Amino acid sequence: MKLKKLEKKDYSAMKIIFLDVFSYEPWFDKWEDDKQLEKYLHQLTDNKNSLSLVLTNERDEILGVSLGYTFSWWQGDEYYIKEFFIKRNRQNEGLGSKFIEKLNDYLKEIGFKYIILNTDKDTPAFHFYQKNDFQLEEKSVFMSRIVD
């Protein structure tokens, strides 16, 4: 397995995997408008500070994807993971943990200090991230408001 940056040739496969993962349990996202999905994915992958990485097998097939952004902070550079997913039929094989390890090594090599993310506490992802050394930030809180 290897870690590489998402290339244009990988985009269609990444999109199919994204839809397959997030349309099912525990997420049940309803991406019925392809234009909205394209807009979302391009916002994640096409920005100046986007960092989109894939985990591939020896045949260069995508096994997992991390879509995120890089930010500079007074403590050092941060990588904010917005979407992290493993092919649904390959989950629970340890690939996610291997991906996090390769991601960590890559970010360390290029001088990053932190990986940050948000996830729901009532999903398997929460426990996955805790198992992979992510810590709950006691001083921080994620807040939202519906625009009405």
N, C-alpha and C positions, 0 to 999 in steps of 0.2 A: 504494500500500500504506500501511496505517496500523497503528499499535500502539494497542491499547486493553485495558482490564481485561476479564477473562473475566466474562460476564454469565450469569445463570441460563438465559437462552434459548440460550446457546452450549454449555451443558454436554453435551447429547446428541451434538452434532457432534464436540466435543472428545473424548468417550469413544470414538466410532467411529474417529477418526483415531488415537488412542492405541493402541487394539487393533490396527489395521491396521499401524502402524509397528512396534510391539514384538513382534508375533507372527511376524515374518519376520526374515531375515538382517540384521544379525549377532546379534540378540538372542534370537530364538526363545523368548520368554516364553510360558508356558502358563497364561493367565488363563481357566481352565475354570469357575471358580466366580464367577458374576456378583456375588454378595454380597461376596466378598473384593475384587473389583475396585472395587465401589462404595465399600466401606470405605476402600480405599487412596486413591482419587481424592478422596473427601470429606475425608479427613485432610489432603490436600494443599491443598484449595481452601477449606475452611470454618474454618480456625483464625484466631484473632485476628491472628496475624502472617503469614498467608498473603498472597502476592502472585502472582496468576495473570494472565498477560498473553497476548494473542493477536495474531498478525499476520494482518490481513485484506486481501482485495483490494477493489476499488472497489464490488463487489456485497455487501460485508460477509461474504463466505465466509471461513472460517478456513483459512489456509495453514500456520500454525505456532503452537505453544503453548510457553510457558515456565511451569512450575509450580514455585513455590518459597516461601521464607520470608524474612522480614526479621529481622535481629538488630542490636542495638546493641552496639558494641564500643568500647573506649577510643580506637581510631583513627578511629572514625566508623561510620556504619551500613553494614551488609553485606546483600547479596541473595544467598541461597544457592539456586542452581538445583538442584532435585531431579530434574525431568524437563524436557527441552528436545527438541522434535521438530517436524519439517516433514512435511507430507503426503507419503506415500511416492511418489506419482506426480508430485510436484513437487520431489523432491530433486535435487541436482546442477545446480540452476539459479541458484545464488547467493542463494537466499532466506534460508538460514540465516545467512549473513554479513550480509545486510541487516537481518535480525531482530536479531542481536547489536548491530549499530550503532544501531538505533532503541532497543533496550533500554538500551544504554549512555547514549545521549543523554537518555532519560527519567529514568534513575536519577541522572544528574548534575544534571539540572534540579531534582529533589526532594531533593538533598543527600546522596546515597549516595556512599561512598568505594570500595567493593569489590564485585565479583561473584565468588563462589566456587562451586565444583562438584567433584564426583567423577565420574570416568569410567574405563573400562577401557583400558589401554594397547594392547591388541591389537584395537581396533575403529577404524573410520574416524572415529568421534567424537573420539578422542584427537588425531588430526592436524587435524581441523576446528577444534578449540578452540585448538591451537597456532597455526594459520594466522590465527586471529582474536585474537591477542595475549594469550591465556591462557598463563601460565607455570607450569611444574612447580615446586612448592614443595619444595626440597631438604631443608628441616628438618622437613617434615610427612610423616606416613605415615597411610594409612587402614588400620585394623585391624578384624578381626571375629573372632567366636568362635561356633561352633555351640553352642546350648544343648542339653545332653544329659542 
